[in-house]
Amino acid sequence: MYLTTEALKTFREEGLLRQLQLVEPERALALREVLQREVLERPSTAESHKDFLPKMQFENDRHLDSRLVFELCTLPEIIGPITQLIGDNVMLFRSQFFNKQAQAPEIPWHQESHFWNVEKRWVTLWLAVDEVTQSNGLLQLVPGSHDSTREHVQIPVDTGYWSTFKWMANLKHSDQILDCPTAAGEFMLFDDLLHRSLANTTSSPRLAFAARYASPDLVGVHENAYPGHRCLLVSGSADKSPLHFAPPPQNGPGLADVYAAINERPKNQVKARVT
Ligand SMILES: O=C(O)CCC(=O)C(=O)O
């Protein structure tokens, strides 16, 4: 996948590229099954994650411990466009699964720059592992809002938002909200845009995955993470970087194993699961 000059201009102005297909729905479904079984149901084995709260051990920075997550994050369909946006040298410095269970509440409006005291020079990959609809945790964005970090206000306790969020941004009257229903296996790339995800009002979980990429010279990344935090180089070199890098993880199955499993299924079983 190669971004046109027009797409690069859109990203500069709106901070967003959407409807990019990573895998077709059949593969997204197979990927979802293996991610659930091999990643979301097994805590991270990364040394630096041992002091994480229990939920984080399953959902945060799994690119440091799972071969499958690492391979997913480094697919050419993702890294190609990201190098066009950031340059040839690229590191992955954070990732997170957003596993919105049935009836899970809203994640409020926010920008990562409010929480991370680092320069606004990263790109977020947001992948819909499940199809994302109006009712199961729709992602909404404000295109063009990456020009500044908005004021965030403290959320009063017991207001029913996603429990890890203590701050939320207030929107301006002029902000144009974009609904982003997304097919399973489709992804978006966005700058530091205001975004939120609505409550999941259905009876099924909705899984999405976000990974954050930047040039390896983005300083302050470790200080705002956790002790022992490491980055992963995913393109080019990090020769002059003061940051600490981890080797690619070898644990568990990789993408080839996921797709081999699809080919081994009887044809009618594959079809039945896709529809
Ligand atoms: O997927 C979601 O529900 C929220 C995603 C999000 O807030 C993020 O990527 O920062």
The ligand as an SDF file (V2000), in Angstrom:
LIG
                    3D

 10  9  0  0  0  0  0  0  0  0999 V2000
  -11.0110    1.5840   20.7420 O   0  0  0  0  0  0  0  0  0  0  0  0
  -11.4460    2.2620   21.6470 C   0  0  0  0  0  0  0  0  0  0  0  0
  -12.4700    1.9490   22.2500 O   0  0  0  0  0  0  0  0  0  0  0  0
  -10.7470    3.5080   22.1130 C   0  0  0  0  0  0  0  0  0  0  0  0
   -9.4510    3.7880   21.4130 C   0  0  0  0  0  0  0  0  0  0  0  0
   -8.6780    4.8760   22.0670 C   0  0  0  0  0  0  0  0  0  0  0  0
   -9.1460    5.5900   22.9180 O   0  0  0  0  0  0  0  0  0  0  0  0
   -7.2880    5.0940   21.6640 C   0  0  0  0  0  0  0  0  0  0  0  0
   -6.8040    4.4590   20.7210 O   0  0  0  0  0  0  0  0  0  0  0  0
   -6.6330    5.9430   22.3180 O   0  0  0  0  0  0  0  0  0  0  0  0
  1  2  2  0
  2  3  1  0
  2  4  1  0
  4  5  1  0
  5  6  1  0
  6  7  2  0
  6  8  1  0
  8  9  2  0
  8 10  1  0
M  END
$$$$
